[in-house]
Amino acid sequence: MTTAPNTPADILALGEAMLEFNADADGALETAESFSVGYGGDTSNVAVAAARSGGRAAYITRVGDDAFGTVLMRLWEREGVGTSHVTREPGGRTGIYFIARGPAGHGFTYYRADSPASRLSPADVPEEAIAAAKLLHVTGITQAISTTSCDAAFHAMAVARATGTLVTYDPNHRPALWSRDRARAVILRSLELCDIALPNIEEGRMLTGQESPEAVLEGLLARGPKVVVLKMGAEGALVADGAEVTRVPAHHVTPVDASGAGDTFDGAFAARLVEGVPAVEAARYAVVAAALTTTGHGAVRPIPHRADVLSRLSPSVDRRTSGGTPHKESPA
């Protein structure tokens, strides 16, 4: 679904986008001789994934008026992601990063210091657009890149709560960006402000100090979100609302690149959620979308479209306990 620049979006994502240079051959970065150009930035990936799943999505960010910023603007316009809330900063240098692959997995090298997105502030938050949207998506990376960007994220969540817009939150913890103590404090406060939390199991363990998925879910729900979707990688996902825990089975593929899989999960989940489906059904769809993303290289290129995901959906879920799943209605 295409979102015209001035059309109100159902899904808004806030954060930083970057250009991606993915080494064509496996090996250390210093041995790379050629790169495939792609796109990155967790919340930008979320917006693209939501749009490919049929959602009306728009992005809130700052990019430079440089060539890289232009490339990103073309991406969003091509994908139908609204750009009314994207600021082009004169003289700004849009962030970039490099991906190298080795026996230990992926290695990321970032050149994002002093990027326009790091200067996001509450003044960049489009309050009327958030009030008109059905869902706002925020992540820990946005909060980690600078104090003003963190302030922008908290302000956006506060506006959403005040106007009845759903808030989804992914901790997306990156230890290289901030200290563990600050990360825990900011993320735990964000869990209190969101409606639906979307952590992975490692983040859940870091935040709660618990080991088992069930104990992690209990600890996260105690912080305030109505629903927690615990992403378990090859084991699928668990969806909990305090009354019921539902296991969503994994969709098995042969992975080649996990870059952006969690972001695709978030965007696909958001697109289905704003259609009015329960969180469990949205997670079933998102598990398949995230798995399909891992079958190609790069964060954006392999993100599947809606028809691809629907054609592979399996009807099986495993409810561990009985009870209803409350679903906060999206504002019309």
C-alpha positions in Angstrom: 0.0 0.0 0.0 1.4 3.4 -1.0 1.3 6.2 1.5 1.4 9.6 -0.3 3.5 12.3 1.4 0.5 14.1 2.9 -1.7 11.1 3.7 -2.0 10.3 7.4 -0.2 7.0 8.2 -1.5 4.2 10.4 2.0 3.2 11.4 4.8 5.7 12.4 8.4 4.7 13.1 10.9 7.0 14.7 14.7 6.7 14.4 17.8 6.6 12.2 18.3 5.3 8.7 21.7 4.6 7.2 23.1 3.3 3.9 24.5 -0.2 4.0 27.6 -1.6 2.4 27.6 -5.4 2.6 30.8 -7.2 1.6 30.2 -9.5 -1.4 32.6 -12.2 -0.1 33.0 -13.7 3.3 36.0 -12.6 5.3 37.3 -9.7 7.4 36.4 -6.2 6.4 39.9 -5.3 5.4 39.9 -8.1 2.8 36.7 -7.0 1.1 37.2 -5.8 -2.5 33.5 -5.1 -3.4 30.3 -4.3 -1.6 26.6 -4.5 -2.4 24.8 -1.3 -1.5 21.7 -1.6 0.6 19.7 0.2 3.3 19.7 -0.1 7.1 18.5 1.5 10.3 16.2 -0.6 12.4 13.2 1.6 12.4 13.5 2.3 8.7 13.5 -1.4 8.1 10.4 -1.6 10.2 8.6 1.0 8.1 9.5 -0.8 4.9 8.5 -4.2 6.3 5.1 -2.7 7.4 4.6 -1.2 3.9 5.4 -4.4 2.1 2.9 -6.2 4.4 0.2 -3.8 3.3 0.4 -1.2 6.1 0.2 2.6 5.6 3.6 3.5 7.1 5.6 6.7 7.5 9.0 7.6 8.9 10.2 10.2 11.3 13.9 11.0 11.0 16.6 13.4 9.9 19.0 12.7 7.0 21.6 14.9 5.3 21.0 16.7 2.0 23.9 14.5 0.7 23.8 11.7 -1.9 23.2 9.1 0.8 20.2 11.0 2.1 18.8 11.2 -1.4 19.2 7.5 -1.8 17.2 6.8 1.3 14.5 9.3 0.3 14.1 7.4 -3.0 13.9 4.1 -1.1 11.0 5.3 1.1 9.2 6.9 -1.8 9.6 3.7 -3.9 8.4 1.5 -1.0 5.4 3.7 -0.3 6.7 4.9 3.1 5.5 8.5 3.9 8.3 11.1 4.1 6.4 14.1 5.3 8.2 13.9 8.6 11.7 13.4 7.2 13.9 16.5 7.6 16.8 17.0 5.1 19.5 18.7 7.1 21.7 21.2 5.1 25.3 20.0 5.2 24.4 16.9 7.1 26.2 13.6 6.5 23.9 10.6 6.5 25.2 7.6 8.5 26.6 4.6 6.8 27.8 1.1 7.9 29.7 -1.9 6.6 28.9 -5.6 7.0 31.5 -8.3 7.0 30.8 -12.0 7.5 33.1 -14.6 9.2 33.0 -17.8 11.2 31.8 -15.9 14.2 28.9 -14.3 12.3 28.4 -10.8 11.1 30.6 -7.9 11.9 29.3 -4.3 11.7 31.4 -1.2 11.3 29.5 2.1 11.7 30.2 5.6 10.6 27.3 7.4 12.2 28.8 9.9 14.7 27.3 13.3 14.4 24.7 12.1 11.9 21.6 14.2 11.3 19.5 11.5 13.0 21.6 11.9 16.2 20.2 15.4 16.3 16.6 14.3 16.5 14.9 16.1 19.3 11.3 16.5 20.7 10.9 19.4 18.2 11.0 16.9 15.4 8.2 14.8 16.8 5.0 15.3 14.7 2.4 15.3 17.5 -0.7 15.6 15.3 0.5 12.8 13.1 1.1 10.5 16.1 -2.4 11.4 17.4 -3.9 10.5 14.0 -1.9 7.2 13.7 -2.9 3.8 15.0 0.6 2.7 16.1 3.9 4.3 17.0 7.1 2.2 16.9 10.1 3.1 18.9 13.4 1.2 19.7 16.3 1.3 22.0 18.7 2.2 19.2 16.9 5.5 18.7 17.3 6.2 22.4 21.0 5.2 22.4 22.4 7.3 19.6 22.1 10.6 21.5 20.4 12.2 24.5 18.3 14.4 22.3 17.2 11.4 20.2 16.3 9.6 23.5 14.3 12.7 24.5 12.5 12.6 21.2 11.6 8.9 21.6 10.2 9.5 25.1 8.2 12.6 23.9 6.7 10.6 21.1 5.6 7.8 23.4 4.1 10.3 25.8 2.1 11.9 22.9 0.9 8.5 21.8 -0.2 7.5 25.3 -2.1 10.7 25.7 -3.9 10.3 22.4 -4.7 6.6 22.6 -2.2 5.5 19.9 -0.7 2.1 20.4 3.0 2.0 21.2 5.2 -0.9 20.2 8.7 -1.0 21.6 11.7 -3.1 20.7 14.7 -2.8 23.0 17.1 -3.7 20.1 19.9 -3.5 22.6 23.3 -2.6 21.1 26.0 -2.7 23.9 28.4 -0.7 21.7 26.1 2.3 21.8 25.7 2.9 25.5 26.5 1.5 28.9 24.7 -1.5 30.3 23.3 0.5 33.3 22.0 3.4 31.2 20.5 0.9 28.7 18.7 -1.0 31.4 17.3 2.2 32.9 16.1 3.6 29.7 14.6 0.4 28.3 12.8 -0.5 31.6 11.2 3.0 31.7 10.2 2.5 28.0 8.5 -0.8 28.9 6.3 1.1 31.3 5.2 3.4 28.5 4.5 0.9 25.7 1.5 -1.2 25.0 3.4 -4.1 23.4 7.0 -5.0 24.0 9.0 -6.9 21.3 12.3 -8.0 22.9 14.3 -11.1 21.9 15.1 -13.7 24.5 18.7 -12.4 25.2 17.4 -8.9 25.9 14.6 -10.3 28.1 17.2 -12.1 30.2 19.4 -9.0 30.4 16.4 -6.9 31.6 14.9 -9.3 34.1 17.8 -11.4 35.3 15.7 -14.5 34.7 16.7 -17.4 32.5 13.6 -19.3 31.5 11.3 -17.8 28.9 8.4 -18.0 31.2 10.1 -16.2 34.0 11.4 -13.6 31.5 7.8 -13.0 30.3 6.6 -12.6 33.9 9.3 -10.1 34.7 8.6 -8.0 31.6 4.9 -8.0 32.0 5.4 -6.7 35.5 6.9 -3.5 34.1 3.7 -2.5 32.5 3.2 -3.6 28.8 -0.2 -5.2 28.1 1.4 -7.7 25.8 5.0 -9.1 25.5 6.1 -10.8 22.3 9.3 -12.7 23.1 11.3 -13.4 19.9 13.0 -16.7 20.2 14.8 -17.0 16.8 14.8 -20.5 15.5 12.3 -21.5 18.2 9.6 -19.0 17.0 8.0 -16.6 19.5 6.0 -16.5 22.7 3.1 -14.1 23.1 1.9 -13.3 26.6 -0.7 -11.0 28.1 -0.6 -12.0 31.7 -3.5 -14.4 31.3 -2.3 -16.6 28.5 1.0 -17.6 26.9 0.9 -18.8 23.3 3.8 -20.4 21.5 4.1 -19.5 17.9 6.2 -22.1 16.0 9.2 -21.1 13.9 9.0 -21.1 10.1 12.0 -23.2 9.0 14.2 -21.9 6.2 17.8 -22.1 5.2 19.2 -18.8 6.5 22.0 -16.9 4.8 21.9 -13.5 6.5 19.9 -12.6 9.6 20.4 -8.8 9.2 17.1 -7.0 9.9 15.1 -10.1 10.7 13.9 -8.7 14.0 13.0 -5.4 12.3 11.0 -7.3 9.7 9.2 -9.1 12.5 8.3 -5.8 14.1 7.1 -4.2 10.9 5.1 -7.2 9.8 3.6 -7.5 13.2 2.6 -3.8 13.2 0.9 -4.1 9.8 -1.3 -7.0 10.9 -2.0 -5.5 14.3 -3.4 -2.3 12.9 -5.8 -4.4 10.7 -7.4 -5.5 13.9 -6.1 -9.1 14.2 -5.1 -10.4 17.7 -1.5 -10.1 18.8 -1.1 -13.9 18.4 -2.2 -13.9 14.8 0.0 -10.9 14.1 3.0 -12.8 15.6 2.2 -15.9 13.5 2.5 -13.7 10.4 5.6 -11.9 11.7 7.5 -15.1 12.4 7.1 -16.2 8.8 8.1 -12.8 7.5 11.2 -12.6 9.6 12.3 -16.1 8.6 11.9 -15.3 4.9 14.1 -12.2 5.4 17.0 -14.4 6.4 17.1 -16.2 3.0 18.7 -13.2 1.3 21.6 -10.8 1.9 21.0 -7.3 3.4 18.5 -5.8 5.7 15.9 -4.6 3.2 16.2 -6.4 -0.1 14.9 -9.8 1.2 12.0 -8.4 3.2 9.0 -10.3 1.9 5.7 -8.9 0.6 2.4 -9.8 2.0 1.4 -12.4 -0.6 4.7 -14.3 0.0 4.1 -14.5 3.7 0.4 -15.5 3.5 1.2 -18.3 1.1 3.5 -19.9 3.7 1.4 -19.4 6.9 0.7 -22.5 9.0 -2.4 -22.7 11.2 -0.7 -24.2 14.2 -0.2 -22.4 17.5 0.2 -23.9 21.0 -1.7 -22.2 23.8 -0.1 -23.1 27.1 -2.7 -21.7 29.5 -6.3 -20.7 29.1 -7.7 -17.2 29.1 -8.5 -14.3 26.8 -6.1 -12.0 25.1 -7.1 -8.4 25.6 -6.5 -6.3 22.5 -6.4 -2.5 22.8 -8.4 -1.2 19.8 -6.6 1.0 17.4 -8.2 4.5 17.2 -10.1 5.0 14.0 
